[in-house]
Amino acid sequence: MSKLRRHYKIKVVINGITFNEVIIDPHFEKNHSESINDEIILDLIKWLGESGTTYETVGEKGHYSFFVTDGIKLRDKYYKLIWMTEEDQLYIGVVNAYRRSK
């Protein structure tokens, strides 16, 4: 398991904000590395932007807003994505992601 967060340049519009970076925390690798990887996570982030949905926060802590998007269908499989944004910053942080049995 990698201990370092990984940074990827990406352009995606979510909730009317154009984000230009995704930072993936390696937390998901502890239990889910056989069913998900960075490539899938980046595709899930792209899906968020392409869906045109407005996402509501599930919680806030300081300058951070947290979101949970469940039931994302990608490549005939379902995923849950736990992600966050930081006020006045143009990146999306991926807290966790994993495949669902749905």
GROMACS elastic network, one bead per residue, 0.5 to 0.9 nm:
[ bonds ]
;  ai    aj funct       b0    kb
    1    26     6  0.71171   500
    1    27     6  0.84177   500
    1    29     6  0.59907   500
    1    30     6  0.66308   500
    1    33     6  0.85745   500
    2     5     6  0.79314   500
    2    26     6  0.60654   500
    2    27     6  0.87051   500
    2    29     6  0.78889   500
    3    25     6  0.82563   500
    3    26     6  0.63090   500
    3    27     6  0.82918   500
    4    24     6  0.88884   500
    4    25     6  0.72593   500
    4    26     6  0.67864   500
    5    23     6  0.63941   500
    5    24     6  0.55090   500
    5    26     6  0.60677   500
    6    22     6  0.81271   500
    6    23     6  0.55375   500
    6    24     6  0.52097   500
    6    25     6  0.67839   500
    6    26     6  0.77781   500
    6    38     6  0.87371   500
    7    21     6  0.68455   500
    7    22     6  0.58220   500
    7    24     6  0.65580   500
    8    20     6  0.84899   500
    8    21     6  0.55399   500
    8    22     6  0.52064   500
    8    23     6  0.64353   500
    8    24     6  0.82473   500
    8    42     6  0.84730   500
    9    20     6  0.57804   500
    9    22     6  0.64774   500
    9    23     6  0.89333   500
   10    19     6  0.72465   500
   10    21     6  0.51186   500
   10    22     6  0.67053   500
   10    42     6  0.84729   500
   10    46     6  0.86143   500
   11    18     6  0.66566   500
   11    19     6  0.56877   500
   11    21     6  0.70359   500
   11    46     6  0.84964   500
   12    17     6  0.81298   500
   12    18     6  0.56236   500
   12    19     6  0.53970   500
   12    20     6  0.67156   500
   12    21     6  0.85822   500
   12    45     6  0.77579   500
   12    46     6  0.63685   500
   12    48     6  0.83469   500
   12    49     6  0.55653   500
   12    50     6  0.81968   500
   13    16     6  0.59038   500
   13    17     6  0.52828   500
   13    19     6  0.61088   500
   13    20     6  0.88812   500
   13    46     6  0.86961   500
   13    48     6  0.83922   500
   13    49     6  0.51752   500
   13    50     6  0.80302   500
   13    52     6  0.86792   500
   14    17     6  0.54069   500
   14    18     6  0.65931   500
   14    19     6  0.75125   500
   14    48     6  0.67443   500
   14    49     6  0.50113   500
   14    50     6  0.84167   500
   14    51     6  0.89674   500
   14    52     6  0.75209   500
   14    53     6  0.78435   500
   14    54     6  0.72478   500
   14    55     6  0.79402   500
   15    18     6  0.84833   500
   15    49     6  0.82212   500
   15    52     6  0.80699   500
   15    53     6  0.73957   500
   15    54     6  0.51660   500
   15    55     6  0.65368   500
   15    56     6  0.89372   500
   16    54     6  0.82908   500
   17    90     6  0.79015   500
   18    90     6  0.69662   500
   18    91     6  0.88070   500
   19    22     6  0.79883   500
   19    89     6  0.83068   500
   19    91     6  0.52942   500
   19    92     6  0.69200   500
   20    90     6  0.59622   500
   20    91     6  0.59680   500
   20    92     6  0.83271   500
   21    90     6  0.67879   500
   21    92     6  0.64044   500
   21    93     6  0.85840   500
   22    42     6  0.77389   500
   22    45     6  0.82816   500
   22    90     6  0.89345   500
   22    91     6  0.54764   500
   22    93     6  0.58467   500
   22    94     6  0.72982   500
   23    91     6  0.70655   500
   23    92     6  0.62277   500
   23    94     6  0.61472   500
   23    95     6  0.88737   500
   24    27     6  0.85646   500
   24    38     6  0.75270   500
   24    41     6  0.82611   500
   24    92     6  0.84527   500
   24    93     6  0.59596   500
   24    95     6  0.69328   500
   24    96     6  0.81968   500
   25    28     6  0.73994   500
   25    93     6  0.73876   500
   25    94     6  0.59487   500
   25    95     6  0.57292   500
   25    96     6  0.71797   500
   26    29     6  0.56514   500
   26    30     6  0.78060   500
   26    94     6  0.88569   500
   26    95     6  0.82402   500
   26    96     6  0.80097   500
   27    30     6  0.59748   500
   27    31     6  0.82746   500
   27    32     6  0.89718   500
   27    95     6  0.71122   500
   27    96     6  0.62715   500
   27    97     6  0.87208   500
   28    31     6  0.61782   500
   28    32     6  0.55796   500
   28    33     6  0.67061   500
   28    36     6  0.81733   500
   28    37     6  0.85973   500
   28    95     6  0.78499   500
   28    96     6  0.51736   500
   28    97     6  0.59178   500
   28    98     6  0.69991   500
   29    32     6  0.52171   500
   29    34     6  0.81144   500
   29    36     6  0.80968   500
   29    37     6  0.79451   500
   29    96     6  0.89252   500
   30    33     6  0.67278   500
   31    34     6  0.81373   500
   31    98     6  0.87107   500
   32    35     6  0.56745   500
   32    36     6  0.61726   500
   32    37     6  0.84613   500
   32    97     6  0.80017   500
   32    98     6  0.60656   500
   32    99     6  0.77901   500
   33    36     6  0.54089   500
   33    37     6  0.63028   500
   33    98     6  0.86245   500
   34    37     6  0.79213   500
   35    98     6  0.72377   500
   35    99     6  0.64742   500
   36    39     6  0.81301   500
   36    40     6  0.61529   500
   36    41     6  0.72930   500
   36    97     6  0.75813   500
   36    98     6  0.62997   500
   36    99     6  0.69601   500
   37    40     6  0.54615   500
   37    41     6  0.63072   500
   37    42     6  0.87960   500
   37    97     6  0.89719   500
   38    42     6  0.61187   500
   38    43     6  0.85790   500
   39    42     6  0.52070   500
   39    43     6  0.63079   500
   39    44     6  0.87077   500
   40    44     6  0.61830   500
   40    45     6  0.87190   500
   40    74     6  0.85130   500
   41    45     6  0.63233   500
   41    46     6  0.86905   500
   41    81     6  0.80916   500
   41    94     6  0.82012   500
   41    97     6  0.71647   500
   41    98     6  0.89557   500
   42    45     6  0.50592   500
   42    46     6  0.62739   500
   42    47     6  0.85982   500
   43    47     6  0.61172   500
   43    48     6  0.87169   500
   43    74     6  0.81259   500
   44    48     6  0.63708   500
   44    49     6  0.89288   500
   44    72     6  0.74276   500
   44    73     6  0.88028   500
   44    74     6  0.74569   500
   44    79     6  0.82165   500
   44    81     6  0.76816   500
   45    48     6  0.51006   500
   45    49     6  0.66996   500
   45    50     6  0.88536   500
   45    81     6  0.86177   500
   45    92     6  0.85187   500
   45    94     6  0.89923   500
   46    49     6  0.52325   500
   46    50     6  0.62164   500
   46    51     6  0.86125   500
   47    51     6  0.59065   500
   47    52     6  0.89761   500
   47    72     6  0.80691   500
   47    74     6  0.83172   500
   48    51     6  0.53925   500
   48    52     6  0.72837   500
   48    53     6  0.73133   500
   48    55     6  0.88491   500
   48    69     6  0.86268   500
   48    72     6  0.86491   500
   49    52     6  0.60553   500
   49    53     6  0.77242   500
   50    53     6  0.82121   500
   51    54     6  0.88388   500
   55    67     6  0.72896   500
   55    68     6  0.86337   500
   55    69     6  0.81592   500
   56    66     6  0.87027   500
   56    67     6  0.67757   500
   56    68     6  0.86440   500
   57    60     6  0.72844   500
   57    65     6  0.60985   500
   57    66     6  0.54627   500
   57    68     6  0.77452   500
   57    84     6  0.87104   500
   58    65     6  0.77081   500
   58    66     6  0.57147   500
   58    67     6  0.53378   500
   58    68     6  0.68102   500
   59    64     6  0.84924   500
   59    65     6  0.60405   500
   59    66     6  0.52503   500
   59    67     6  0.72197   500
   60    63     6  0.73971   500
   60    64     6  0.56075   500
   60    66     6  0.59837   500
   61    64     6  0.52468   500
   61    65     6  0.66267   500
   61    66     6  0.81717   500
   62    65     6  0.81949   500
   62    86     6  0.89241   500
   62    87     6  0.89860   500
   63    85     6  0.84140   500
   63    86     6  0.55672   500
   63    87     6  0.52222   500
   63    88     6  0.85828   500
   64    84     6  0.66436   500
   64    85     6  0.57146   500
   64    87     6  0.62490   500
   65    83     6  0.85638   500
   65    84     6  0.54506   500
   65    85     6  0.53646   500
   65    86     6  0.63329   500
   65    87     6  0.77146   500
   66    82     6  0.74329   500
   66    83     6  0.59109   500
   66    85     6  0.66828   500
   66    86     6  0.89413   500
   66    95     6  0.89840   500
   67    81     6  0.81569   500
   67    82     6  0.58479   500
   67    83     6  0.52771   500
   67    84     6  0.58255   500
   67    85     6  0.84112   500
   68    80     6  0.72771   500
   68    81     6  0.58479   500
   68    83     6  0.64088   500
   68    84     6  0.86516   500
   69    72     6  0.70966   500
   69    79     6  0.83869   500
   69    80     6  0.57579   500
   69    81     6  0.52250   500
   69    82     6  0.64782   500
   69    83     6  0.81573   500
   70    78     6  0.80762   500
   70    79     6  0.62960   500
   70    81     6  0.63188   500
   70    82     6  0.84389   500
   70   100     6  0.84037   500
   71    77     6  0.89917   500
   71    78     6  0.54179   500
   71    79     6  0.55806   500
   71    80     6  0.59947   500
   71    81     6  0.87862   500
   71   100     6  0.74089   500
   71   102     6  0.71146   500
   72    77     6  0.80475   500
   72    78     6  0.52927   500
   72    79     6  0.51026   500
   72    80     6  0.64941   500
   72    81     6  0.80860   500
   73    76     6  0.61482   500
   73    77     6  0.55144   500
   73    79     6  0.65516   500
   74    77     6  0.53959   500
   74    78     6  0.62576   500
   74    79     6  0.75696   500
   75    78     6  0.82667   500
   77    99     6  0.72815   500
   77   100     6  0.76209   500
   77   101     6  0.80631   500
   77   102     6  0.84520   500
   78    98     6  0.86603   500
   78    99     6  0.57857   500
   78   100     6  0.52116   500
   78   101     6  0.68122   500
   78   102     6  0.63886   500
   79    97     6  0.70804   500
   79    98     6  0.55982   500
   79   100     6  0.51126   500
   79   101     6  0.83735   500
   79   102     6  0.85373   500
   80    96     6  0.82691   500
   80    97     6  0.56117   500
   80    98     6  0.55390   500
   80    99     6  0.63240   500
   80   100     6  0.65542   500
   81    94     6  0.74823   500
   81    95     6  0.79626   500
   81    96     6  0.61574   500
   81    98     6  0.68275   500
   81    99     6  0.89516   500
   82    93     6  0.87248   500
   82    94     6  0.61983   500
   82    95     6  0.54347   500
   82    96     6  0.50904   500
   82    97     6  0.60399   500
   83    92     6  0.68412   500
   83    93     6  0.55199   500
   83    95     6  0.52416   500
   83    96     6  0.69829   500
   83    97     6  0.84356   500
   84    91     6  0.87492   500
   84    92     6  0.58785   500
   84    93     6  0.50557   500
   84    94     6  0.64604   500
   84    95     6  0.70777   500
   85    88     6  0.89054   500
   85    89     6  0.73903   500
   85    90     6  0.78539   500
   85    91     6  0.65373   500
   85    92     6  0.51898   500
   85    93     6  0.61653   500
   86    89     6  0.54372   500
   86    90     6  0.77093   500
   86    91     6  0.74634   500
   86    92     6  0.78135   500
   86    93     6  0.83990   500
   87    90     6  0.84393   500
   89    92     6  0.86549   500
   94    97     6  0.74127   500
   99   102     6  0.88726   500
